[in-house]
């Protein structure tokens, strides 16, 4: 075999190897998955029914819920190897800011995308909106003031809106009104960390885990602070909002984790 022919063949071989390595690199760069979250609402194990049922508080008072809306944001996923995955956020499109509305089934399920493969054993998020976005003025998407969760008089967001009725409320029509948000330079957003144990979320190109969370409103009245409706029936950004905000992390619990093939996860 002549040197020229051998050189040509070696050139072809190197070219093939380069193409294969480039393809492998592209594959690795795009080897990302997603995690779906699904939320259900309850009161001490009873499914929440808006406008209808009355539920007991741990103090023996009763209340009903007509409206329940809140923001979740700044999600982070903890991997078994100790690393954190922090999803990208976009203030202009409100990417990474989720508005959960108990009356809107579509809002009870959302996805965290571009998650690197791995086994994840914990999830962290804010109940509310971070300070940078809270006072950044009018925004769009889920943070659009048209969503009805923006205090124009304070130029900030209502992190949680709970409205209903209670026989123990001394307000007109026995109204129960809790609007929680950051006012008077006090940050009322609360961080929540939930371990997934004994489960893990196994993210891969083939598997898209579903983390099922439940929110127990009974914990709003018996968390860090005991809340009695007869004494606190209305919160509209007042100092009492800190007391209620301190109870927010206790509302959230992991029910279970599904590790489903991606095509099934999208269909569910």
C-alpha positions in Angstrom: 0.0 0.0 0.0 1.4 3.4 -1.0 2.0 6.0 1.6 -0.4 8.3 -0.1 -3.2 5.7 0.0 -2.4 4.9 3.6 -2.5 8.6 4.5 -5.9 9.0 2.7 -7.4 6.1 4.7 -6.0 7.5 7.9 -7.6 10.8 7.1 -11.0 9.2 6.5 -10.6 7.3 9.8 -9.9 10.4 11.7 -12.8 12.2 10.1 -15.2 9.4 11.1 -13.9 9.5 14.6 -14.4 13.2 14.8 -17.9 13.0 13.5 -18.7 10.3 16.1 -17.2 12.3 19.0 -19.1 15.4 17.9 -22.3 13.4 17.8 -21.6 12.0 21.2 -20.9 15.5 22.5 -24.2 16.8 21.2 -26.0 13.8 22.7 -24.5 14.5 26.1 -25.3 18.2 25.8 -28.9 17.4 25.2 -29.1 14.6 27.7 -31.5 16.4 29.9 -34.8 15.5 31.3 -37.7 17.0 33.3 -39.5 16.7 36.6 -43.3 17.0 36.9 -45.0 18.3 40.0 -48.6 17.6 40.9 -50.4 19.3 43.8 -53.5 18.3 45.7 -55.2 20.3 48.5 -56.7 18.9 51.6 -57.6 19.7 55.2 -56.5 17.0 57.7 -56.8 14.3 55.1 -60.1 15.5 53.6 -60.0 16.6 50.0 -60.5 20.4 49.7 -63.9 21.3 48.0 -64.3 25.0 47.3 -67.5 26.8 48.2 -69.1 23.7 49.8 -67.6 21.9 52.7 -66.7 23.3 56.1 -63.6 22.0 57.8 -62.5 22.0 61.4 -59.4 23.7 62.6 -57.1 22.1 65.2 -58.7 24.5 67.7 -62.2 23.3 67.0 -63.3 26.3 64.8 -64.7 25.7 61.4 -64.1 27.3 58.0 -64.9 27.0 54.3 -62.7 28.1 51.4 -63.9 30.0 48.3 -60.6 30.9 46.9 -57.0 29.6 47.3 -54.2 30.9 45.2 -50.5 31.2 45.8 -47.1 31.6 44.1 -44.3 29.0 44.1 -40.9 30.0 42.8 -37.2 29.5 42.9 -37.2 25.8 42.7 -34.0 23.8 43.3 -33.5 20.0 43.1 -31.0 18.2 45.3 -29.1 15.3 43.8 -27.9 12.3 45.8 -24.3 13.2 45.0 -24.8 16.5 47.0 -25.1 18.8 43.9 -28.0 21.2 43.4 -29.8 21.8 40.1 -31.1 25.4 39.9 -33.5 25.8 37.0 -33.2 29.0 34.9 -35.7 31.8 35.6 -36.9 34.5 33.3 -38.6 37.5 34.9 -39.9 38.8 31.6 -41.8 35.6 30.8 -42.2 34.6 34.5 -40.4 31.3 33.7 -39.8 29.7 37.1 -42.7 31.4 38.8 -45.8 29.3 39.2 -49.3 30.5 40.2 -51.3 27.7 41.8 -55.0 28.1 41.9 -57.2 25.5 43.6 -60.0 26.4 41.2 -57.9 25.8 38.1 -56.9 22.1 37.6 -54.3 23.1 34.9 -52.3 25.1 37.5 -52.0 22.1 39.8 -49.5 20.3 37.5 -46.3 21.8 36.0 -42.9 20.8 34.9 -39.3 21.8 35.7 -37.4 21.4 32.5 -33.8 21.0 31.4 -33.0 18.9 34.4 -29.6 17.0 34.2 -29.9 13.2 34.5 -29.4 11.8 38.0 -31.1 10.6 41.2 -32.7 13.5 43.1 -33.6 13.1 46.8 -34.9 16.5 47.7 -36.7 19.6 46.4 -36.7 23.2 47.6 -38.8 26.2 46.7 -40.2 29.5 47.9 -43.8 30.1 48.8 -44.1 33.5 47.3 -42.0 35.7 45.1 -38.3 36.6 45.7 -37.5 40.2 46.7 -35.8 41.0 43.4 -39.0 40.2 41.5 -41.5 41.3 44.1 -40.6 45.0 43.8 -39.5 45.0 40.1 -42.7 46.7 39.0 -45.2 45.5 36.5 -44.2 42.1 34.9 -45.8 39.6 32.5 -46.9 36.0 32.5 -47.9 34.5 35.9 -46.6 37.7 37.5 -48.8 40.0 35.4 -50.9 42.2 37.8 -53.9 41.1 35.7 -53.7 37.8 37.6 -55.2 39.7 40.6 -52.4 39.0 43.0 -50.6 42.4 43.0 -50.9 45.2 45.5 -50.8 48.4 43.6 -50.7 50.3 46.9 -47.6 48.5 48.0 -46.2 47.6 44.6 -45.7 44.0 45.5 -47.3 40.6 45.2 -49.8 38.7 47.3 -47.9 35.5 47.9 -50.9 33.6 49.2 -54.6 34.5 48.9 -57.1 32.5 51.0 -60.7 33.7 51.1 -63.7 31.9 52.7 -66.0 32.0 55.7 -66.1 30.9 59.3 -68.9 31.0 61.9 -66.2 32.2 64.3 -65.2 35.2 62.2 -66.5 38.5 63.5 -66.1 40.2 60.1 -69.0 41.1 57.9 -70.7 38.0 56.5 -68.4 35.9 58.7 -65.7 36.4 56.1 -62.3 34.9 56.4 -59.6 36.8 54.4 -55.9 36.0 54.5 -53.7 37.9 52.0 -50.0 37.3 52.7 -47.1 39.2 51.1 -44.0 41.2 51.8 -44.8 44.7 53.2 -42.9 47.2 55.3 -39.5 45.8 54.2 -40.3 42.5 55.8 -39.8 39.5 53.5 -42.8 37.2 53.9 -41.7 34.6 51.3 -40.9 31.3 53.0 -38.5 28.6 51.9 -39.6 25.0 51.9 -37.3 22.0 51.7 -38.9 18.6 51.2 -36.9 15.3 51.3 -38.2 12.7 48.8 -37.1 9.8 51.0 -37.7 6.9 50.9 -38.2 7.6 47.2 -35.9 9.3 44.7 -36.7 11.1 41.4 -34.7 9.2 38.7 -34.3 11.8 35.9 -33.1 10.4 32.6 -33.8 10.8 28.9 -36.2 7.9 29.3 -37.8 8.6 32.6 -39.6 11.8 33.8 -40.4 11.6 37.5 -43.6 12.9 38.9 -43.4 14.4 42.4 -46.8 14.4 44.1 -47.2 17.0 46.8 -50.2 17.7 49.0 -51.0 20.9 50.8 -52.7 20.6 54.1 -54.5 23.8 55.1 -55.0 22.6 58.6 -51.3 23.3 59.1 -52.0 27.0 58.5 -53.7 27.1 61.9 -51.3 24.9 64.0 -47.8 25.4 62.6 -45.2 27.5 64.2 -47.9 29.7 65.6 -51.4 28.7 66.7 -54.0 30.7 64.8 -57.6 31.2 66.0 -60.1 32.6 63.5 -62.0 34.3 66.3 -58.9 36.4 67.0 -57.6 36.7 63.4 -60.1 36.7 60.6 -58.5 39.3 58.3 -55.0 39.8 57.2 -54.3 42.3 54.4 -50.6 42.8 54.5 -50.6 43.7 58.2 -47.9 42.7 60.8 -50.1 39.6 61.6 -49.1 38.4 58.1 -45.7 37.3 59.5 -47.4 35.0 62.0 -49.3 33.3 59.2 -46.4 33.3 56.8 -44.3 31.4 59.4 -46.8 28.6 59.2 -46.6 28.2 55.4 -43.7 25.7 55.2 -45.7 23.2 57.2 -48.4 23.1 54.6 -46.3 21.2 52.1 -45.7 17.5 52.1 -44.4 14.8 49.6 -47.0 12.2 49.1 -45.1 9.9 46.7 -42.9 9.9 43.6 -43.6 8.2 40.3 -40.7 7.3 38.0 -42.6 7.0 34.7 -41.3 6.6 31.1 -41.5 10.0 29.5 -44.2 9.2 27.0 -46.5 8.0 29.8 -45.6 11.0 32.0 -46.7 13.4 29.3 -50.0 11.5 28.8 -51.0 11.5 32.4 
